Each structure stands twice: as C-alpha cells, then as structure tokens.
C-alpha cells in the first residue's frame, strides 16, 4: 500500500534528488488489498478523500510536501519512527475532530456537557 511505497521511495533508493523519486502517485496503489485503510491511516480520512480527486501529478506533489513534514530531522529520509509518529498524529487529529462532531449531536441543550438523559435521547431516542 502507500506506506511500503513511501518507505521504499524514502530509504531504499538512496538519498532522493527529486521529489518525484520519493513518492509515487496514489493511483498506482489503489488495486492492492488494504489500500484504503493505509491511505486513511497515513493521510487522515478527510485528506485521503481529497487525494482521491487529484491527478497523479498533483498527488505526487502534495505527497512530497507531506513527506517533507514527516521527515522531522530533515535528513531526506523517512524512518519507521518518523512514520509512526506521523500516523499517530494523524489518528489523534481524527479522534479529536470526530469527538467534536459527535459532541454536538449529544449535547442537545448546548451547555457543553452531556447529561445521561441527553446521551440516552441522542443514542436511543427514537426507540424510547
């Protein structure tokens, strides 16, 4: 999927001389099992959707910028630890954004608290 391609592009080929060598367009990997999972884990759900709409050239350019952001020590290579840190950051952002969205649905009286009655109503209201 996308992560092995990045590892290959970032480390196995030696120090890249051009951004195109560091990342391949996502469209080349879409037919592999687990692609969507890896795509969302690496980019985040919303970002993955936007990447799906890009041309291979645009995808390559944006992915190169993301690789630059992942490379914390700016040595031109991505390590396993840098990738793990990036994926944790993306997942944490997704969790916070998702909680914020769901919170609005459960906080029926908009007091920034979710009472048990609000939770029951939002979760089971149409059954009660």
Residue pairs with C-beta under 8 A, 6 or more apart in sequence:
1 29
1 32
1 34
1 35
1 37
1 38
1 39
2 26
2 29
2 35
2 38
2 39
2 42
3 38
3 41
3 42
3 83
5 23
5 24
5 28
5 29
6 22
6 23
6 42
6 63
6 67
6 78
6 83
7 78
7 80
7 83
9 16
9 21
9 22
9 23
9 24
10 16
10 22
10 67
10 71
10 77
10 78
11 77
11 78
11 79
13 21
15 76
15 77
16 22
16 76
19 60
19 61
19 64
19 67
20 60
20 64
22 64
22 67
23 60
23 63
23 64
23 67
24 60
25 56
25 57
25 59
25 60
25 63
26 39
26 51
26 52
26 54
26 56
26 59
26 63
27 56
27 59
28 56
29 35
36 48
39 48
39 51
40 48
41 87
41 90
41 91
42 48
42 86
42 87
42 90
43 51
43 66
43 90
44 90
44 93
44 94
45 94
46 97
47 90
51 59
51 62
51 63
54 62
67 78
69 86
70 78
70 82
70 83
70 85
70 86
71 77
71 78
71 82
72 82
72 85
73 82
103 114
105 122
106 114
106 118
106 119
106 122
106 123
107 113
107 114
107 118
108 118
108 121
108 122
109 118
120 128
121 128
